[in-house]
Amino acid sequence: MLKNNKTGEETVLNATGFFVAIGHKPNTDIFKGYLTMDETGYIQTIKGTSQTNIKGVFACGDAQDNVYRQAITAAGTGCMAALDAERFLVEHEVESFIEERAS
Ligand SMILES: Cc1cc2nc3c(=O)[nH]c(=O)nc-3n(C[C@H](O)[C@H](O)[C@H](O)COP(=O)(O)OP(=O)(O)OC[C@H]3O[C@@H](n4cnc5c(N)ncnc54)[C@H](O)[C@@H]3O)c2cc1C
């Protein structure tokens, strides 16, 4: 049984399987006004990196990928973002700050 949520109309569709597609709008509204996005809401990063318009803020996965949107590409860019974040922290000597606080 299918229900049209706009009209309330109910119909029966005979099928042996179905595939759920949940849309093409990334869940990035909380970053609006902070991170540069395209018109659909994909966070924009500097080509070849995960760097956003804010220094030290990195984006990856479906939130910034409007082309591939697959698990393997999300994992790949996630790895890029982790490495970019680590290098950022080392460059800004946050590591020594954390070590200092821990001792
Ligand atoms: C129906 C469907 C079928 C798919 N089939 C395939 C497939 O066969 N092969 C394939 O490779 N890919 C497939 N994909 C795509 C794949 O699932 C995604 O590309 C991948 O999961 C993206 O990973 P991600 O970590 O970027 O985002 P997500 O996996 O969406 O992870 C985002 C996480 O952030 C959390 N989150 C969101 N907002 C907040 C917030 N405000 N605070 C805290 N946490 C928050 C969410 O709860 C979620 O856990 C499919 C997707 C769908 C919807």
The ligand as a Gaussian input file, in Angstrom:
#p B3LYP/6-31G(d) Opt

LIG

0 1
 C       19.188000       4.023000       0.796000
 C       20.680000       4.208000       0.610000
 C       21.398000       3.206000      -0.013000
 C       22.769000       3.350000      -0.186000
 N       23.466000       2.350000      -0.780000
 C       24.781000       2.434000      -0.914000
 C       25.538000       1.359000      -1.474000
 O       24.998000       0.322000      -1.863000
 N       26.878000       1.504000      -1.572000
 C       27.523000       2.624000      -1.133000
 O       28.741000       2.671000      -1.230000
 N       26.843000       3.655000      -0.606000
 C       25.497000       3.597000      -0.476000
 N       24.790000       4.632000       0.068000
 C       25.507000       5.866000       0.406000
 C       26.264000       5.755000       1.733000
 O       25.383000       5.286000       2.748000
 C       26.801000       7.134000       2.103000
 O       27.575000       7.638000       1.027000
 C       27.654000       7.126000       3.361000
 O       26.947000       6.556000       4.438000
 C       28.071000       8.535000       3.714000
 O       28.816000       8.491000       4.891000
 P       28.959000       9.800000       5.780000
 O       29.772000       9.371000       6.959000
 O       29.421000      10.940000       4.969000
 O       27.461000      10.177000       6.229000
 P       26.436000       9.337000       7.100000
 O       26.673000       7.858000       6.977000
 O       25.095000       9.878000       6.725000
 O       26.820000       9.739000       8.588000
 C       26.505000      10.999000       9.112000
 C       26.321000      10.826000      10.615000
 O       26.194000      12.115000      11.226000
 C       25.143000      12.051000      12.165000
 N       24.618000      13.426000      12.333000
 C       23.886000      14.158000      11.485000
 N       23.600000      15.357000      12.021000
 C       24.184000      15.377000      13.230000
 C       24.252000      16.346000      14.276000
 N       23.676000      17.538000      14.173000
 N       24.943000      16.033000      15.374000
 C       25.544000      14.822000      15.503000
 N       25.513000      13.867000      14.554000
 C       24.842000      14.156000      13.432000
 C       24.131000      11.088000      11.566000
 O       23.278000      10.569000      12.556000
 C       25.061000      10.027000      10.973000
 O       25.396000       9.039000      11.922000
 C       23.421000       4.514000       0.264000
 C       22.690000       5.521000       0.898000
 C       21.327000       5.372000       1.057000
 C       20.546000       6.453000       1.755000

